[in-house]
């Protein structure tokens, strides 16, 4: 059923050209300059926030750089749009960063304006991102050593913005990135997280120095932050705490939500006038740090700055958003992983097949190796997962059994209750119109014919329905056709397979539901 993915990608590629998947490649790290960006035809979220008047930072490994690949394509080059931001580790596998790094606005101020989304995220530990990234080669995602290896580059398992993130007000500019491993530097040095400051900084703290850290530029030569110097090197500096953003007078090119009391309540202003340091392009998502009784804490996340990376910067405060921060900490590996029995179906020729799925409430993948904590005696092919990825995963695998047998899967993930699932001939039957059952049968057929990976196939089948909304009956008919295709009816290629007789079924179905 990987053939379905190829068909889907071709269809979506054509649709993307029609609906305006456009945008220029950019460094994406700060959101100042909305009006000027629009006048210049640039993007909201264009990078404008590295440390100005800072110094190279060779430590503070909890501050990491992010390389973000977006869903949009640069139509001039045909390549994926890429952005760069800073971030800070606050839990063993969770980074805080800015929401506008994950969901930037493209083509700001034009009829083609749209909100982009991250499609991949790489995190980096070190102080020379550009040099170390170049060493990975042209395809850095595939070149990263898999977990749990200690390495300077890691992939993200998932990411999410604050649920109240509003691209109109650019607030609250807060997001988290869940890493595929606990960061460790070679040969095996664990990177300790920076704890979050939970109290509110106020009048008593005005004038106190805060340490700012990030990978942004050391200088901007224009107000739009498009001519930069020194990006990709980790720097630190100090800026005095001002308090709630000053709005009388308003600075040039003000933050779009700054006149809203709720927005000002969630931001802090730092004094970036010389000789103080200030954030610049590439620093968005980096921390504002204050030392309390000998312990450093992150009190803010870089969001917005003054023109030319001068005068001031705004950081999203931590104290109004502690519920989001705490829930993100929990989802870094402490939330439950729960298996489930989906249903049981009779098999042609006798016997039954039980289908299983699971839900991982974490943002990180959770490993449960085969053994006492992941035992299933009748799963002789080890079809069940040992690496549980985030989210809900229906119909992940199936196991055959006879009418007199009982299947028993015992799963005991870390930080989760132990669950034992038993399946017999009396277990609930799979409904013929169950979407997961439809996908499972189609993927079993393509797997038998061409060796397609079953779990990936089922995930791709579900995605097919999301990519082409409103065509569910037609897609059901196509998948049922695939499920009934004998192995001799498939053409097998490198990376995908195709049920020959089902092509016309898909074409006719899409023409019917899409009106073409």
N, C-alpha and C positions, 0 to 999 in steps of 0.2 A: 504493500500500500504506500510505499514511498513514491510511487507514480503519482499518487494524489497530491503529494507535496509539490512535485514538479508542475503539475497542472495548475495548482493553486497559486504558485509563485508567478507563473506566466500571466494568469488572469489578474492577480493583484498588481503586477507590474504595469499592466495596461491601464487598470483603473487609477493607479497612482498618478500616471501622467495626466489623466483627465481631471483629477480633483486638485492638482496643484501641489505635489510633493516637491517643493523647491526650497532653496536656502543656500546661503554661501557658507563655505567652511570657515570656521572661526575658532579662536580661543574664547572660551566662555567662562568668565569669572566674576563679573560685577555688573550691576544693573543701573549705574548712574547714566545720566545723559539721555533721557527718553526723547525729548524733543529734537536734540541735535542728531541723535541716531536716526530718527525718522527722516530728518532733512537730508542726511547723508546716504539714505537707503541702507542703513546697517540694521543690525538685529538688537532688540532688547535682550539684555543678558550678555552683550558683547563684553569680552574680557577687559576689565579696567581695574581690578583690585589686587599686585605683588608688593613687597615691602619697600617703600621709598625711604632713603636714609637709614637703612638697616644694615646688618652685617650677616655674613654667611653663618648658617647654623648647621653644625655637624652632629648635633645630638637631637634631643626631643623627637625620638623615633615615633612617638605617638602621633605626630603631624605627618600626614601622607599626601602625596599628590594623586589625583584622579585623572585618568584618560577615559573620556566618555564617548562612545560611538552612538550616534543617534539613528533613529528610524528613517530620517529623511536622507535624500540623495542630492548631491550637488549636480544639478542638471548640466552645468558647464563642463564638469570633469567626469561625471558618471560615478564619482566615488562617494563613499559615506561621509556625511558631515561629522567632524570630530571636535570636541571641546575639552578644556582642561580646567580643573579646579583644585582647591586644597580641601583638606578634611582633617578630622581629629578622632583618634580612637578613644572611646569612652567606655567600652565594654570589651571583653576578650575577642569578639569577632564582629564588632559593630562600630562604624564610623558615623560621626555627625558631619553634615555638609550643608550647603545651601540648596533650597528647593529649585531655584532658577538654574542650577547646574543640571538637574534631572529633567526639568520641563522648561526649556528656554522658549522665548517668543522669536519666531523667524519672520523676516520681511516686515518689521515693525512699521506701522503707519501707512501700509499699502493695502490694496484690496486683497492681496494674496497672503496677508498676515495669518499665521497659524501657530499653535503651540506644539512644539516638537517633544519627543519623549526619548529617554535613554533606551538603547537596545543592548548595550554591553558596557561594563565598567571594569577597568583595571585599576588597582591600587598599587602604589609604589612607596617603598621605604628607602630613603637615601637623600643625598643632597645635590645630585646632578641628574635630574630626570632625563633630559634630552640625550645625554651621552649613553646612559644605561638603556634607554628605550631603543636607541639605534642598534645596540648590540643584540637585541632580540630578533632583528630582521624585519622583513616587510609584513609579516603576519604575526604581530605580537600575541594575539589571543591564543593561537595554537602553540606558540613557543614557550608559554609559561609552564614551568614544572608543576605537575599535579600535586594536590595536597596529599599528605601533610608536610611536604618538604619545606625546610627553611629556605626562603628565597626573598629577594627584594621586590618581586612582582607577584601579585595575587589577583585572581579573578573574583568578582562578586557573585554570590549565589542569587541575590535579589536586592531590591532597593525600593524605597517608598518615600513620598513627600508627606508632610504633615497633612492630615485630612482636611484642614481648613485652608490650605494653600490656595491663594487667589491671584491669578496672573494679572488681574486688573489693578489691584492695590499692591501687588508684589509682597504679599504678607499672608501668613507668617513664613518667612523665607528659611525654612528648616526641612531637612530631609535626612534619611539614614541610609547607609549602604551596609549590607550584610556580606561578610567576607567568606570565602570558601575554606578558610582555615584560620587558626589563631596565628597572628603575625609573629614570625621568628626570623631573626637575621642569622645567616650562616656563621658558624656551623650549627648553633642551636641556642641562640639567645632570645628568650621570650621578650616581646615588646609589651611593657606594662601600660594599661590604659590610663588616661588622665581623667580623674573623677570630675563630675559636674558640680559646680557651685549651686547650692539650693536656696540660698538667701538672696534677697534683692539688694542690689547696690543702689544707694540713694545719696542724699545730700551730704552725709558724713564722709562719703568716699570721693567727692568732687576734688579733682586735682591729684588724686593718687595715680601712680603710674601703673599701666597694664602692659603686659608683654603680648605682642602680636607676632604670629608666625605664619608663613605661607610660601608658596612657590611662584608668586607673581612677579611682575616686572619691577625693576628698580627705578624706572623712570617712564613717564608717558610724555610724548612730544606734542600731543594734541588732546583736546578735550574729549574727543570720542574714544580715546584709548586704542586707536588703531595703529599708532606708531610707537612701538615699545622697545625697551631695552632690558635685557637680563632676566627673561622668563625662564622657568624651569629649575632655578636654583633655590634651595630652601634658605630663607632669611628670617631674621627676627629683629624686632625693634621695640621701642617703648613709646606709648602715647598716654597722656593724662585722661582720666575719666572726666567727662563733661556732665553726664546725666542724661535725662530725657532729651531727645533732639530739639535744638533751638529752632523755632519757627518765626521769630520776630527779631531780625528780618529773615525771610526765607532765603536760602542760598540760591545761586543761579541754578537753573535746571533741577528743580526740586524733585525729591522722591514722590511718585504719583499718589501714594497713600498717606503722606506725611501730615495732612490736615485732619485726619481721622484720629480722635483720641485713642481708640483701641489699637491703632497701628503704633502711635508714639509710645503707648504704654509697653509695647513689646520690643522696643528698640532702645539701644543705648548709643550715645554719641561719644566718640573719642576725638581729642584735639590733635589733628595731623599737621598743624602749622609748623614750619621750620623753627627750631631744630628738631622737633619731634618727628618720629617715624609715622608713616601713614600707609594704609593698604592701597594696592594697585591691582592691575590686571593679572589674574591668576590666583589671587589670594582669597577669592570668594569661597566660603566654606571653611576657611581656616579659623583658629580659635583666638579669642581675647582671653588672656590668662592673668589671674591674680593669685598671689601667694598669701595664704592665710595660715599663720602659726607654723610656718615651715613647709606647708604642703601646697603645691600648685593645684588650682582648679580652673576649669573652663567655665567662663561666665557669659561668653557671647560667641556668635558665629558670624563671620564677615558677610555682609550683604550689599552695601552701597557705599559709594565714596564721592568726594568732590571732583570737579573738573581737573584734568591734568594730574589726577591722583594726589591732589593737594588739599590742604585746609582742614578736612574732617573725614570721618568715616562712620558709618552706622553698622552696628552689630546686633543681630537678633539675640535678645536676652534669653536665658535659660529658665528663669523662675516661672514665667507664665505658662511654660510648656512642659513642665515636669511630668504630667501624666503620659504624654507622648514619648518623652525620653525614657521613662521607666518601663513602659510597655515595649519599647524597642530593645531595651536591655534584656527584658524577659524573652523576647523573640530571638535573642542571640544564642539560643540553645537550651533555655530553661522551660520553654513551652512544650506541651504534650505532642507526641506522635501517636496516633491512634489508628490501628488497622481495622478493616471491616470486611465482612462477607457481603458481596454485592447480591449474588443470587446463584441458583443452580439450574442447569439446563440439561435435558436428555440429549444423548449423543446418538447420531445415526449409527445403527448397528448394535446399540445397547450400551448401558452404563450412563454415567453423568459427567458433567464438567462443572466444577465450582469456580466462580470468579471472585477475585479479591481486589480491594483497593485500600487506600489509606489517606489520612489527612495529617500533614505536618504543619502545626500552627506556628512554627518558627519561621523566621526569614532566612535561616541558614539550613543547609543540608545536615542531616543527622545520620551518622554511621552506626549501624547495628550489625556487626559481623555475624556470619553463620556460626551457630554453636548454641550454648544454653540460653542465650538471650534472644535468639532468632532461630527457633527449631521448628521443623515441619518434616516429619519422617517420610511422608508420601510425596513430597516435592523432590523427587529424585533428580530432576534436571536443574535444581536450584533456580527456578523461575522467579521466586519471590525476591524482592529487592533486599540489598544490604545497605544501600545508601538511599536515604529517604529525603527527597528534595522538597522545598517549601510548597505549600498549597495543598489543594485537594486533588487526588489522583484516582479517578474511578477506573475499574477494570484494568488494573495494573498487570495481573497475571492470572492464569487459570491452571487448574490441576484436575486430571481425570480420575475417576474412581468408579467402583461397581456398586450395585444397590445394597450390598451387605456391608460396605466399608464405612468407616467414619474418618473424615479428615480432621486434623487438629494442628493449628498453627499457633504457636506461643511466641509472643513478641514482648520484650522487656527493654524498651529504649531508655537511655539516661534521662532522668528528670520526668519520667512518665510512668503511669501505672502499668503493671503487667496485664496483658490481654491474651486470653486464649479463645480462639475462634474454632468452633466445631461445625462441620458440614456433613449432612447425610442426605439420603434420597428424599427425606421429608422436609428439607430446608426450602425456603421460599423460591419459587420458580422465576426465571428471567422472563419478563414481559417482551413480547415480540417487537413492541415499539419503543423499548428502552434504548435510548441513544447509545449508551455504553455497550450494550449487547450487540447492537447493529455494527458498531465500529470494531468490537472484538472479533466478531465472526469474519468480517472483511479482512482484518489484519492476520487472523489465523490462516486464511486462504493464501494471502500473499506470502506469508512466512513459510508455509509449506512448499510453495512453488519456488521461491527465490531466496529464502533465508532472511527476509526482512526482519529487523529488530522489532519485536512485538510491542514493547512498551513505547518506543518512539513512534511507532505507527499509530497506536491508539491516541497518543497525544496530538499527533498531526491531524488525525481524523476529527477530533473535537475542535481543533483550531480551524479546520476547513469550514465548519458551520459558523464560527464567529466571523470569519473573513468574508463570507457571502451571506449576510443576514437575509431572511425572508425566503430562502430556498430550501427549507428543511425537508419538505416532502420529496423534492426532486433529488436532494443529496441522499436521503434515505434509500430511494430507489436505486441510485447508483451504487451505494455500498452493499445493498442486498444482491445486486448483480455480481459484484466482486466476490462476495461470500460464496456464491453458487458456482464460481468459475473453477473448473478443475485445473490442476497444475499445468497441464499441457496448453491451457488457454492463456498463460502469462508469457510476456516477453520480459526477460530479466536483463537489466543493465547494471553498470557500475554505480551503485548508489540509489537505484530506484527500480521499480517493476511496474508493469502495465498489463491490466486485464483487457485484452484486445477487444472483445465483444462488448465491453462496457463503455468504451469511448463514446459511441453514438448515444448511449443512454445519458451520459453526463452532458454531452453537447446539447441534446434536445431539452434536457431538464433546465439547464442554465438559460437557454434561449427562451423557454417558457416563463421562468420566474423573473428574468432580467429584462424581458421584453425585447430581446434582440434577435 
